[in-house]
Amino acid sequence: MRSWLLIVLISISGAIAAQEIQRPESYNYLQGQEALENNNVEEGITYLEKEIAENPENGYAYLYLGGVKFGLEVYGEALSALHKAVRYIPDADKEYKFYAFLFRAGVYNHLEQKEEALENFSAAIAMDSTNLKGYEERGDFYYQNERYDLSDADYRKLIALDEGNIMGYMGIGRNANAEKRYRDAIEQFDYVVKLAPEYSSGYSFRAESYAELGEYDKAIDDILKALSIDGDDKAFYYMQLVADSAFFQLSTRLKVQMRKEPDERYWPYCLGIIYERKHQYKQALPYYKATYAEDADPVIGERIVDCLSELGAYQQALGYVEEAIRGDSINYNWSWQEADLLDKLGKSEEAIQALTSYIEKNPDEPYGYANRAWIKEFSNDKEGALEDYETAIVLEPEFTPLYHIRKGVLQKRKGKEADARKEFERILESDTVPDESSCAHYAYFYLGRVDEARRWMEKILERANDKGNDYDAACLYALLGESEQAIRCLRNALEKGYRDFVHIQRDTDLDNLRELPAFKALLAEYAEIYQKELEGLREESIGREYIEKVSEIPFTKEGDAYKVPCEINELPLHFIFDTGASDLSLSTVEATFMLKNDYLKKRDILGTQNYMTADGEIKEGTVINIRNVSFGDLNLNNVKASVVKSQRAPLLLGQSVLNRLGKIEIDNKKKVLRISYKAEK
């Protein structure tokens, strides 16, 4: 639920009415209010629905129900309830009528009905011109629609009503940034910092202003302050942007910060991030490794693996992946990374096995099939590759164009010219911008439009500076028979860090170059260069030892279900242990409570996916990342979970958790789940 919405519902329930206003005092209505005050959203809905059934003209009950449904993103039911709230709440009750209009404005805004949204925002303010929330929400509405002058007017009114309200100054500053009036913005944020010195957004938004003005030292001051307060996301983003223009200043300040706080692992992590952003992978590694030594966080482990992989140190990268898999299967699913590294080491069969394992655990993830298809294709399993490409595309129709291209190429080789042509033409319909992610040049080539293919590739190279684009250009020019240009582009790719020599040797696009002395000499030259670079990266033992452990988790039996206590991001809950469920699954009630109370962050919301209910119905759910799941003495990091759009859905502990565990036994006599797993000594 929106961070302010339930708070508003609770606060207005305790407001003192004017003497002439008689608000309902019926049992179900008051019980519904009390349930909401105690964060029992599902119970509150039940009481409110009973109240409306008994008193269908209780506008106050409709207001609460509409507000809750709005927060739960059930917009149709919210809008219906809020229409009745506006109709039945008396105009004399300005406070409650205000929120009926305000909530309805929010629903219309979400539904992209801008005129209706603005009409309701304005109606709310007209109903109660002293309520700060109306100006704040309408000011934000104007900002989102780039009507900055009107937004400023609302924020100034907010300040006039409450001079210490920092949101007014933040709003005016944000508008000024959007209009590139950075000095004006800084003036507003200066005042915010004075009013609320521990409010990180004041610093991070001011950092944006300074960065846009090129005043990087001041921007860095604010970035570090915001990061030190709460790891502010905007500050983290601008830290990376500032690294592009003021790397020395920023890296120096981060090193100083690291010395001032030697026990704070966040600062070396930030140093690793900015070095990696500058493609200085060797320099990034010590900072990541220092952080990883303190806490084997899978996110940091991934960064180490990526840096080693970029350096061509595939065997060392594989060591980290295998350590994660060997050491603790509940920690993270590394199978697809293991497969990628095995493939780069020329161990294609092992790579395919790793991806097959990944697919068995994640059958609805398209990238597992696509990556396996890629390896199969270049391992001469054309039929298997085509099947996997088709599966990936069915699971994700808007999949990356490259896989559509590869599917078309395989169809063409099988003599399915018409099917291949449709695939290539489909690419040209969607891939319309010659940027670094484009591969329309291949579609043009395979459709016989070679001049257009060449022109498209030239546009990409003009706009992009990525080694992958230079490699693509080498492939295209090799297919066109332009060997000198192909070798020139391949040299550019190698110079920029392309190191997948196994793929170069097996890529059929480069077959026209294989026997050329210049091609052989080029590969030999860069193989020697990269080998010398790797000499500084010594083989290392990650140094962790693991032992077999057994954890006993108590459960209670409810029918055929096993209910276990656990903590989700440190929030105590009870889940049903369900081997038939694909993910950890929460209802909207728990998810919205977690978001409101900071158990979930906005960055934990990953997107949406379709899922199948127990009765076979396909529904859409929100996908979130749970940073930590713990039960018994087990701790699992970064678990994918589904939020089911139902207030009454059970909490299920499914395969995204169970696949990370070892052997699981159910002891009905002792009423415990007995789980074997590996843990660090």
Secondary structure per residue as TSV (DSSP state, phi and psi in degrees):
chain	resnum	aa	ss	phi	psi
A	1	M	-	360.0	146.3
A	2	R	-	-52.7	144.2
A	3	S	T	-58.4	-30.6
A	4	W	T	-98.7	-12.6
A	5	L	H	-69.6	-50.2
A	6	L	H	-66.5	-34.4
A	7	I	H	-60.2	-42.6
A	8	V	H	-62.4	-45.4
A	9	L	H	-60.8	-40.8
A	10	I	H	-68.7	-43.0
A	11	S	H	-67.1	-38.4
A	12	I	H	-73.5	-21.7
A	13	S	H	-68.0	-24.5
A	14	G	T	-99.2	4.2
A	15	A	-	-70.7	151.5
A	16	I	-	-90.5	123.4
A	17	A	-	-78.8	152.3
A	18	A	-	-61.8	150.2
A	19	Q	T	-59.2	-32.6
A	20	E	T	-81.7	-5.7
A	21	I	-	-97.3	124.8
A	22	Q	-	-105.7	105.2
A	23	R	-	-91.3	157.5
A	24	P	-	-62.2	147.5
A	25	E	-	-131.0	23.3
A	26	S	-	-69.1	155.8
A	27	Y	H	-59.3	-53.7
A	28	N	H	-64.1	-36.3
A	29	Y	H	-65.0	-46.9
A	30	L	H	-67.7	-35.9
A	31	Q	H	-66.7	-36.8
A	32	G	H	-63.3	-43.9
A	33	Q	H	-59.4	-46.5
A	34	E	H	-63.6	-39.3
A	35	A	H	-62.0	-40.8
A	36	L	H	-67.0	-38.0
A	37	E	H	-60.5	-30.4
A	38	N	T	-95.7	14.2
A	39	N	T	64.6	20.1
A	40	N	-	-93.2	79.1
A	41	V	H	-65.4	-45.8
A	42	E	H	-60.6	-43.9
A	43	E	H	-64.5	-39.8
A	44	G	H	-60.7	-42.9
A	45	I	H	-60.8	-43.6
A	46	T	H	-59.3	-47.0
A	47	Y	H	-65.4	-41.2
A	48	L	H	-65.5	-39.3
A	49	E	H	-65.5	-37.0
A	50	K	H	-64.8	-41.2
A	51	E	H	-60.7	-45.1
A	52	I	H	-66.7	-36.1
A	53	A	H	-62.6	-36.6
A	54	E	H	-85.9	-33.0
A	55	N	-	-131.4	78.9
A	56	P	T	-67.0	-4.1
A	57	E	T	-113.4	22.1
A	58	N	-	-83.0	91.7
A	59	G	H	-61.4	-30.2
A	60	Y	H	-66.1	-41.7
A	61	A	H	-63.6	-40.2
A	62	Y	H	-63.0	-36.9
A	63	L	H	-62.0	-49.1
A	64	Y	H	-63.8	-44.3
A	65	L	H	-64.2	-43.2
A	66	G	H	-63.9	-39.3
A	67	G	H	-64.4	-42.7
A	68	V	H	-65.5	-45.3
A	69	K	H	-63.1	-36.1
A	70	F	H	-60.7	-47.5
A	71	G	H	-63.8	-31.6
A	72	L	T	-86.6	2.8
A	73	E	T	66.4	27.7
A	74	V	-	-97.6	79.0
A	75	Y	H	-71.6	-35.0
A	76	G	H	-62.6	-48.3
A	77	E	H	-66.6	-35.6
A	78	A	H	-62.5	-47.7
A	79	L	H	-63.9	-41.7
A	80	S	H	-60.6	-45.1
A	81	A	H	-66.6	-39.8
A	82	L	H	-72.1	-30.8
A	83	H	H	-57.2	-43.9
A	84	K	H	-73.1	-31.9
A	85	A	H	-62.6	-45.6
A	86	V	H	-61.7	-37.3
A	87	R	H	-71.1	-42.1
A	88	Y	H	-98.1	-22.4
A	89	I	S	-73.1	128.4
A	90	P	-	-66.7	145.0
A	91	D	T	-59.5	-27.2
A	92	A	T	-65.1	-24.6
A	93	D	-	-90.3	79.4
A	94	K	H	-62.6	-37.1
A	95	E	H	-62.7	-50.6
A	96	Y	H	-71.9	-38.3
A	97	K	H	-64.4	-35.7
A	98	F	H	-54.5	-49.2
A	99	Y	H	-71.3	-28.6
A	100	A	H	-61.2	-45.8
A	101	F	H	-66.9	-41.4
A	102	L	H	-65.3	-45.5
A	103	F	H	-64.2	-40.4
A	104	R	H	-65.3	-36.1
A	105	A	H	-60.3	-42.4
A	106	G	H	-62.6	-41.0
A	107	V	H	-64.4	-47.2
A	108	Y	H	-59.6	-39.0
A	109	N	H	-63.3	-42.9
A	110	H	H	-63.3	-35.3
A	111	L	T	-81.5	7.0
A	112	E	T	64.2	24.1
A	113	Q	-	-96.9	80.7
A	114	K	H	-65.7	-42.3
A	115	E	H	-62.8	-44.6
A	116	E	H	-65.2	-37.8
A	117	A	H	-61.9	-48.7
A	118	L	H	-63.0	-40.3
A	119	E	H	-58.8	-40.8
A	120	N	H	-76.7	-36.2
A	121	F	H	-58.1	-45.6
A	122	S	H	-68.0	-36.6
A	123	A	H	-64.6	-37.5
A	124	A	H	-62.6	-45.8
A	125	I	H	-65.9	-38.9
A	126	A	H	-63.9	-33.2
A	127	M	H	-71.3	-39.3
A	128	D	-	-145.3	92.8
A	129	S	T	-77.3	-0.7
A	130	T	T	-100.9	-5.7
A	131	N	-	-83.5	116.6
A	132	L	H	-63.3	-30.3
A	133	K	H	-62.1	-32.7
A	134	G	H	-62.9	-45.8
A	135	Y	H	-69.3	-38.0
A	136	E	H	-63.7	-45.4
A	137	E	H	-70.6	-41.7
A	138	R	H	-69.5	-36.1
A	139	G	H	-59.2	-41.4
A	140	D	H	-68.0	-38.1
A	141	F	H	-59.5	-46.8
A	142	Y	H	-62.8	-39.9
A	143	Y	H	-60.8	-48.5
A	144	Q	H	-60.6	-26.4
A	145	N	T	-102.2	15.7
A	146	E	T	59.9	33.2
A	147	R	-	-106.9	72.7
A	148	Y	H	-69.1	-33.0
A	149	D	H	-65.0	-42.2
A	150	L	H	-69.5	-36.5
A	151	S	H	-62.3	-45.2
A	152	D	H	-57.0	-42.1
A	153	A	H	-60.7	-41.2
A	154	D	H	-68.4	-39.5
A	155	Y	H	-68.6	-34.0
A	156	R	H	-67.0	-38.1
A	157	K	H	-63.2	-39.4
A	158	L	H	-58.9	-44.2
A	159	I	H	-66.8	-39.1
A	160	A	H	-61.9	-36.0
A	161	L	H	-79.1	-28.9
A	162	D	-	-149.9	93.6
A	163	E	T	-62.6	-25.0
A	164	G	T	-90.5	5.5
A	165	N	-	-78.9	109.7
A	166	I	H	-70.3	-20.1
A	167	M	H	-66.4	-29.8
A	168	G	H	-64.1	-47.3
A	169	Y	H	-67.0	-39.5
A	170	M	H	-61.6	-41.7
A	171	G	H	-63.8	-45.4
A	172	I	H	-64.2	-39.8
A	173	G	H	-65.1	-41.6
A	174	R	H	-63.0	-41.8
A	175	N	H	-60.7	-42.3
A	176	A	H	-63.8	-40.4
A	177	N	H	-60.5	-43.3
A	178	A	H	-62.3	-31.9
A	179	E	T	-93.1	8.0
A	180	K	T	62.9	29.1
A	181	R	-	-98.6	71.2
A	182	Y	H	-68.5	-34.1
A	183	R	H	-64.5	-41.9
A	184	D	H	-62.7	-39.7
A	185	A	H	-62.8	-45.0
A	186	I	H	-58.8	-39.0
A	187	E	H	-58.7	-41.1
A	188	Q	H	-68.8	-45.3
A	189	F	H	-69.6	-29.7
A	190	D	H	-56.4	-43.0
A	191	Y	H	-71.1	-36.7
A	192	V	H	-59.9	-44.9
A	193	V	H	-61.8	-37.0
A	194	K	H	-68.6	-40.2
A	195	L	H	-71.5	-38.3
A	196	A	-	-138.8	79.1
A	197	P	T	-65.4	-14.4
A	198	E	T	-106.1	16.2
A	199	Y	-	-94.7	108.1
A	200	S	H	-65.0	-30.9
A	201	S	H	-64.8	-29.4
A	202	G	H	-58.9	-40.4
A	203	Y	H	-76.5	-42.7
A	204	S	H	-68.6	-36.7
A	205	F	H	-70.8	-35.7
A	206	R	H	-68.8	-33.6
A	207	A	H	-59.8	-39.8
A	208	E	H	-58.4	-45.9
A	209	S	H	-60.8	-48.6
A	210	Y	H	-63.5	-40.6
A	211	A	H	-63.1	-42.1
A	212	E	H	-66.7	-26.3
A	213	L	T	-85.2	-5.0
A	214	G	T	79.5	12.1
A	215	E	-	-92.4	74.4
A	216	Y	H	-70.5	-32.8
A	217	D	H	-60.7	-43.5
A	218	K	H	-69.1	-38.5
A	219	A	H	-60.8	-42.3
A	220	I	H	-64.1	-40.6
A	221	D	H	-53.4	-48.7
A	222	D	H	-71.0	-36.6
A	223	I	H	-60.9	-47.7
A	224	L	H	-64.8	-37.7
A	225	K	H	-65.6	-46.0
A	226	A	H	-63.9	-42.0
A	227	L	H	-63.9	-37.6
A	228	S	H	-70.2	-25.1
A	229	I	H	-74.8	-52.8
A	230	D	H	-154.4	22.7
A	231	G	-	63.3	34.8
A	232	D	-	-42.6	126.6
A	233	D	H	-62.4	-41.4
A	234	K	H	-65.6	-39.5
A	235	A	H	-64.2	-40.0
A	236	F	H	-63.1	-39.5
A	237	Y	H	-64.7	-46.6
A	238	Y	H	-72.7	-25.4
A	239	M	H	-57.2	-42.0
A	240	Q	H	-71.1	-38.3
A	241	L	H	-66.9	-42.2
A	242	V	H	-65.0	-30.8
A	243	A	H	-59.2	-27.8
A	244	D	H	-68.0	-28.1
A	245	S	H	-113.8	-23.1
A	246	A	-	-138.7	53.1
A	247	F	H	-62.5	-45.4
A	248	F	H	-61.5	-46.9
A	249	Q	H	-60.8	-45.9
A	250	L	H	-66.6	-46.9
A	251	S	H	-63.3	-37.3
A	252	T	H	-63.8	-45.3
A	253	R	H	-65.0	-38.0
A	254	L	H	-66.2	-37.4
A	255	K	H	-65.6	-39.6
A	256	V	H	-62.5	-44.2
A	257	Q	H	-60.8	-38.4
A	258	M	H	-64.8	-37.5
A	259	R	H	-70.6	-35.3
A	260	K	H	-69.0	-32.4
A	261	E	S	-127.2	71.8
A	262	P	T	-64.5	-19.7
A	263	D	T	-92.0	-2.1
A	264	E	-	-93.8	108.2
A	265	R	T	-75.3	-9.4
A	266	Y	H	-66.7	-35.4
A	267	W	H	-69.8	-45.5
A	268	P	H	-62.1	-32.4
A	269	Y	H	-62.2	-43.9
A	270	C	H	-62.1	-39.4
A	271	L	H	-62.7	-42.3
A	272	G	H	-59.2	-41.4
A	273	I	H	-61.0	-46.9
A	274	I	H	-74.4	-32.8
A	275	Y	H	-66.4	-41.6
A	276	E	H	-63.8	-38.8
A	277	R	H	-60.4	-33.8
A	278	K	T	-85.9	10.0
A	279	H	T	62.8	24.5
A	280	Q	-	-98.7	72.8
A	281	Y	H	-67.9	-37.0
A	282	K	H	-61.4	-40.3
A	283	Q	H	-72.4	-31.1
A	284	A	H	-69.4	-36.1
A	285	L	H	-56.9	-46.5
A	286	P	H	-59.7	-34.7
A	287	Y	H	-71.6	-42.6
A	288	Y	H	-63.0	-43.5
A	289	K	H	-66.1	-36.9
A	290	A	H	-62.2	-40.5
A	291	T	H	-68.3	-42.3
A	292	Y	H	-65.6	-33.0
A	293	A	H	-63.7	-31.7
A	294	E	H	-80.8	-33.6
A	295	D	-	-153.0	111.9
A	296	A	-	-74.9	58.5
A	297	D	-	-68.3	129.1
A	298	P	H	-61.8	-28.8
A	299	V	H	-63.1	-43.2
A	300	I	H	-71.1	-37.5
A	301	G	H	-58.2	-40.8
A	302	E	H	-61.1	-41.0
A	303	R	H	-63.9	-40.6
A	304	I	H	-62.0	-46.7
A	305	V	H	-60.1	-43.7
A	306	D	H	-63.9	-41.2
A	307	C	H	-64.6	-46.0
A	308	L	H	-62.0	-39.5
A	309	S	H	-65.1	-41.4
A	310	E	H	-62.3	-30.6
A	311	L	T	-82.7	-3.7
A	312	G	T	80.9	8.9
A	313	A	-	-87.3	62.4
A	314	Y	H	-65.4	-37.4
A	315	Q	H	-65.9	-41.1
A	316	Q	H	-67.2	-40.3
A	317	A	H	-60.8	-42.0
A	318	L	H	-61.9	-32.7
A	319	G	H	-59.4	-41.9
A	320	Y	H	-65.8	-40.7
A	321	V	H	-65.9	-46.8
A	322	E	H	-65.5	-34.2
A	323	E	H	-62.6	-40.6
A	324	A	H	-65.4	-43.5
A	325	I	H	-69.4	-45.8
A	326	R	H	-67.6	-40.4
A	327	G	H	-74.4	-40.0
A	328	D	-	-161.5	97.8
A	329	S	T	-67.3	-15.2
A	330	I	T	-86.2	-4.4
A	331	N	T	-78.0	-46.8
A	332	Y	-	-169.9	152.4
A	333	N	-	-96.6	103.5
A	334	W	-	-101.8	7.0
A	335	S	H	-58.2	-41.8
A	336	W	H	-69.0	-33.3
A	337	Q	H	-70.1	-38.4
A	338	E	H	-58.6	-43.8
A	339	A	H	-63.1	-43.2
A	340	D	H	-61.6	-43.0
A	341	L	H	-70.1	-41.0
A	342	L	H	-59.8	-40.6
A	343	D	H	-63.6	-43.5
A	344	K	H	-66.1	-23.4
A	345	L	T	-88.3	3.8
A	346	G	T	83.5	11.7
A	347	K	-	-101.5	67.5
A	348	S	H	-66.4	-40.1
A	349	E	H	-62.9	-42.4
A	350	E	H	-65.2	-36.2
A	351	A	H	-63.1	-42.9
A	352	I	H	-63.6	-39.6
A	353	Q	H	-63.1	-40.8
A	354	A	H	-63.5	-42.4
A	355	L	H	-69.2	-34.1
A	356	T	H	-62.1	-40.8
A	357	S	H	-62.6	-42.3
A	358	Y	H	-61.3	-43.5
A	359	I	H	-65.7	-38.0
A	360	E	H	-60.1	-35.3
A	361	K	H	-85.4	-24.4
A	362	N	-	-133.1	65.6
A	363	P	T	-67.2	-14.4
A	364	D	T	-101.6	7.6
A	365	E	-	-93.6	114.8
A	366	P	H	-65.9	-29.0
A	367	Y	H	-67.9	-28.1
A	368	G	H	-61.1	-46.4
A	369	Y	H	-67.1	-42.9
A	370	A	H	-63.4	-43.6
A	371	N	H	-68.1	-36.7
A	372	R	H	-68.1	-37.4
A	373	A	H	-60.3	-44.0
A	374	W	H	-57.5	-46.1
A	375	I	H	-69.9	-41.3
A	376	K	H	-60.9	-41.8
A	377	E	H	-58.7	-44.3
A	378	F	T	-89.4	6.9
A	379	S	T	-111.9	15.9
A	380	N	T	69.2	22.3
A	381	D	-	-102.1	74.8
A	382	K	H	-66.4	-40.4
A	383	E	H	-63.8	-46.6
A	384	G	H	-63.5	-38.0
A	385	A	H	-64.2	-45.0
A	386	L	H	-61.6	-42.8
A	387	E	H	-61.1	-41.8
A	388	D	H	-70.0	-39.9
A	389	Y	H	-59.2	-44.6
A	390	E	H	-63.8	-39.6
A	391	T	H	-63.5	-45.4
A	392	A	H	-60.1	-42.2
A	393	I	H	-70.4	-34.9
A	394	V	H	-64.6	-42.0
A	395	L	H	-68.8	-29.6
A	396	E	-	-141.5	86.4
A	397	P	T	-57.5	-30.6
A	398	E	T	-91.1	36.7
A	399	F	-	-67.8	162.5
A	400	T	-	-53.3	136.0
A	401	P	H	-56.9	-28.3
A	402	L	H	-56.7	-39.4
A	403	Y	H	-72.8	-29.9
A	404	H	H	-65.2	-40.1
A	405	I	H	-60.7	-49.0
A	406	R	H	-63.0	-38.1
A	407	K	H	-60.6	-45.5
A	408	G	H	-62.2	-40.8
A	409	V	H	-61.6	-44.3
A	410	L	H	-65.6	-38.7
A	411	Q	H	-63.4	-40.8
A	412	K	H	-62.6	-41.4
A	413	R	H	-67.8	-24.8
A	414	K	T	-85.1	0.3
A	415	G	T	86.3	8.5
A	416	K	-	-89.2	68.6
A	417	E	H	-60.8	-42.4
A	418	A	H	-65.2	-42.9
A	419	D	H	-64.6	-41.5
A	420	A	H	-63.7	-43.8
A	421	R	H	-59.1	-42.3
A	422	K	H	-61.1	-39.0
A	423	E	H	-65.3	-44.8
A	424	F	H	-67.8	-39.0
A	425	E	H	-67.2	-33.9
A	426	R	H	-63.9	-37.8
A	427	I	H	-60.5	-45.0
A	428	L	H	-66.4	-25.3
A	429	E	H	-72.5	-33.1
A	430	S	H	-104.2	-30.7
A	431	D	-	-95.9	85.6
A	432	T	-	-110.9	-1.3
A	433	V	S	-119.9	121.8
A	434	P	-	-78.0	70.0
A	435	D	S	-109.8	-170.2
A	436	E	T	-67.8	-18.4
A	437	S	T	-94.4	-2.5
A	438	S	-	-77.1	147.2
A	439	C	-	-138.4	26.1
A	440	A	H	-63.0	-24.3
A	441	H	H	-58.7	-36.0
A	442	Y	H	-66.1	-41.5
A	443	A	H	-61.0	-45.2
A	444	Y	H	-58.8	-44.1
A	445	F	H	-60.8	-49.6
A	446	Y	H	-71.7	-17.0
A	447	L	T	-87.7	1.4
A	448	G	T	83.3	9.9
A	449	R	-	-99.1	68.6
A	450	V	H	-69.2	-35.2
A	451	D	H	-63.7	-40.9
A	452	E	H	-66.6	-36.0
A	453	A	H	-61.3	-44.9
A	454	R	H	-64.5	-45.1
A	455	R	H	-64.0	-39.9
A	456	W	H	-62.9	-43.5
A	457	M	H	-63.7	-39.5
A	458	E	H	-62.3	-38.8
A	459	K	H	-64.9	-39.4
A	460	I	H	-62.0	-46.2
A	461	L	H	-66.1	-28.3
A	462	E	H	-68.8	-34.8
A	463	R	H	-95.4	-27.6
A	464	A	-	-112.6	154.9
A	465	N	-	-133.1	47.8
A	466	D	-	-112.7	140.8
A	467	K	H	-60.9	-31.5
A	468	G	H	-65.1	-36.1
A	469	N	H	-68.8	-38.1
A	470	D	H	-64.5	-38.0
A	471	Y	H	-65.8	-42.8
A	472	D	H	-57.8	-42.1
A	473	A	H	-62.4	-41.6
A	474	A	H	-58.9	-42.7
A	475	C	H	-63.2	-46.3
A	476	L	H	-62.4	-48.1
A	477	Y	H	-66.5	-31.7
A	478	A	H	-65.2	-42.4
A	479	L	H	-62.9	-33.4
A	480	L	T	-79.3	-6.4
A	481	G	T	81.2	14.1
A	482	E	-	-98.0	78.8
A	483	S	H	-66.8	-39.8
A	484	E	H	-62.5	-45.1
A	485	Q	H	-65.4	-37.7
A	486	A	H	-62.4	-45.2
A	487	I	H	-68.0	-35.2
A	488	R	H	-62.3	-44.5
A	489	C	H	-67.8	-36.8
A	490	L	H	-65.2	-38.3
A	491	R	H	-61.2	-43.3
A	492	N	H	-59.5	-42.6
A	493	A	H	-62.8	-44.9
A	494	L	H	-65.9	-39.2
A	495	E	H	-61.9	-34.6
A	496	K	T	-84.4	-3.4
A	497	G	T	116.3	8.4
A	498	Y	-	-69.9	122.9
A	499	R	-	-130.8	11.1
A	500	D	-	-84.5	77.5
A	501	F	H	-68.0	-29.5
A	502	V	H	-61.7	-43.8
A	503	H	H	-68.7	-38.8
A	504	I	H	-57.1	-40.8
A	505	Q	H	-71.2	-24.6
A	506	R	H	-108.6	-5.8
A	507	D	-	-70.8	113.6
A	508	T	G	-65.2	-21.6
A	509	D	G	-61.2	-25.2
A	510	L	G	-98.2	10.4
A	511	D	G	-57.9	-32.9
A	512	N	G	-66.8	-13.8
A	513	L	G	-100.1	-14.6
A	514	R	T	-51.8	-44.0
A	515	E	T	-91.3	1.4
A	516	L	-	-76.2	132.5
A	517	P	H	-57.8	-36.7
A	518	A	H	-64.5	-36.4
A	519	F	H	-66.3	-47.5
A	520	K	H	-64.2	-40.3
A	521	A	H	-66.4	-38.2
A	522	L	H	-62.2	-46.6
A	523	L	H	-65.1	-40.5
A	524	A	H	-64.0	-40.5
A	525	E	H	-59.4	-49.2
A	526	Y	H	-80.1	-24.7
A	527	A	H	-63.1	-38.8
A	528	E	H	-69.6	-42.7
A	529	I	H	-59.2	-47.2
A	530	Y	H	-69.7	-34.1
A	531	Q	H	-62.9	-39.6
A	532	K	H	-65.7	-38.3
A	533	E	H	-64.5	-34.3
A	534	L	H	-76.9	-15.1
A	535	E	T	-61.0	-28.9
A	536	G	T	-76.7	-11.5
A	537	L	S	-99.2	94.7
A	538	R	-	-71.2	149.1
A	539	E	-	-62.6	136.4
A	540	E	-	-134.6	150.9
A	541	S	-	-94.0	127.2
A	542	I	-	-67.8	-25.5
A	543	G	-	83.6	18.5
A	544	R	-	-106.9	138.8
A	545	E	-	-116.9	146.5
A	546	Y	E	-126.9	151.8
A	547	I	E	-128.4	155.0
A	548	E	E	-77.0	133.4
A	549	K	E	-133.3	160.6
A	550	V	E	-128.9	130.5
A	551	S	E	-115.6	137.8
A	552	E	E	-110.1	120.8
A	553	I	E	-110.3	118.7
A	554	P	E	-67.7	147.2
A	555	F	-	-137.3	161.4
A	556	T	E	-117.1	145.4
A	557	K	E	-97.4	126.0
A	558	E	E	-125.8	98.1
A	559	G	T	67.2	-124.3
A	560	D	T	-95.0	4.1
A	561	A	E	-98.3	147.1
A	562	Y	E	-107.6	120.6
A	563	K	E	-106.2	125.9
A	564	V	E	-121.9	142.2
A	565	P	E	-78.5	139.7
A	566	C	E	-154.7	172.9
A	567	E	E	-120.6	132.7
A	568	I	E	-112.7	110.2
A	569	N	T	50.7	41.4
A	570	E	T	73.9	8.6
A	571	L	E	-94.3	118.1
A	572	P	E	-67.9	129.1
A	573	L	E	-145.2	169.6
A	574	H	E	-119.6	129.4
A	575	F	E	-117.9	151.7
A	576	I	E	-85.1	125.0
A	577	F	E	-77.7	105.1
A	578	D	-	-127.0	104.5
A	579	T	T	-71.3	-12.6
A	580	G	T	-90.3	-12.5
A	581	A	-	-85.3	144.5
A	582	S	S	-80.6	-35.2
A	583	D	S	-126.2	169.9
A	584	L	E	-68.1	131.4
A	585	S	E	-130.5	130.1
A	586	L	E	-122.1	157.2
A	587	S	E	-87.0	168.4
A	588	T	H	-62.9	-26.2
A	589	V	H	-62.0	-53.0
A	590	E	H	-66.3	-42.0
A	591	A	H	-63.6	-42.9
A	592	T	H	-70.4	-35.0
A	593	F	H	-63.1	-42.4
A	594	M	H	-64.2	-40.3
A	595	L	H	-66.9	-42.8
A	596	K	H	-64.0	-36.6
A	597	N	T	-101.3	17.5
A	598	D	T	71.4	16.8
A	599	Y	S	-77.4	-22.1
A	600	L	S	-121.2	143.8
A	601	K	-	-106.3	158.2
A	602	K	G	-57.6	-35.0
A	603	R	G	-70.5	-12.3
A	604	D	G	-79.2	-11.9
A	605	I	E	-84.7	115.2
A	606	L	E	-96.1	-25.8
A	607	G	E	148.1	-151.5
A	608	T	E	-129.5	158.6
A	609	Q	E	-154.5	159.1
A	610	N	E	-86.1	145.6
A	611	Y	E	-140.5	162.0
A	612	M	E	-107.1	129.3
A	613	T	-	-77.2	172.0
A	614	A	T	-61.0	-28.5
A	615	D	T	-91.1	11.5
A	616	G	S	88.6	4.2
A	617	E	-	-83.2	138.0
A	618	I	E	-90.2	126.8
A	619	K	E	-134.1	162.1
A	620	E	E	-98.1	138.7
A	621	G	E	-134.1	160.3
A	622	T	E	-86.9	137.2
A	623	V	E	-101.9	129.2
A	624	I	E	-128.1	160.9
A	625	N	E	-103.1	121.0
A	626	I	E	-91.6	118.5
A	627	R	E	-67.6	-32.2
A	628	N	E	-151.9	131.8
A	629	V	E	-121.3	126.7
A	630	S	E	-132.8	137.4
A	631	F	E	-151.0	137.3
A	632	G	T	62.4	-131.4
A	633	D	T	-105.6	20.4
A	634	L	E	-95.2	137.5
A	635	N	E	-129.8	123.0
A	636	L	E	-117.1	130.4
A	637	N	E	-103.0	145.8
A	638	N	E	54.0	69.8
A	639	V	E	-104.7	129.6
A	640	K	E	-73.3	137.3
A	641	A	E	-136.3	153.9
A	642	S	E	-108.8	137.6
A	643	V	E	-103.8	113.8
A	644	V	E	-86.0	130.1
A	645	K	S	-79.1	66.4
A	646	S	-	-151.8	134.7
A	647	Q	T	-72.6	-18.2
A	648	R	T	-112.4	12.3
A	649	A	-	-68.0	140.6
A	650	P	-	-71.7	159.5
A	651	L	-	-90.6	117.1
A	652	L	E	-113.5	136.8
A	653	L	E	-102.5	96.8
A	654	G	-	-104.6	-157.1
A	655	Q	H	-66.8	-27.3
A	656	S	H	-63.5	-20.5
A	657	V	H	-96.1	-47.6
A	658	L	H	-62.6	-33.3
A	659	N	T	-65.4	-18.2
A	660	R	T	-89.3	-7.2
A	661	L	S	-93.8	166.8
A	662	G	-	-88.4	-138.0
A	663	K	-	-69.0	135.0
A	664	I	E	-120.7	125.8
A	665	E	E	-123.1	145.3
A	666	I	E	-108.4	115.8
A	667	D	E	-102.9	95.4
A	668	N	T	-69.0	-25.6
A	669	K	T	-69.5	-48.1
A	670	K	T	-87.5	-8.8
A	671	K	T	56.7	53.4
A	672	V	E	-136.7	150.6
A	673	L	E	-92.1	127.2
A	674	R	E	-106.6	116.0
A	675	I	E	-118.9	123.0
A	676	S	E	-92.6	137.4
A	677	Y	E	-157.8	170.3
A	678	K	E	-103.7	141.0
A	679	A	E	-140.3	154.1
A	680	E	E	-67.9	140.3
A	681	K	-	-63.0	360.0
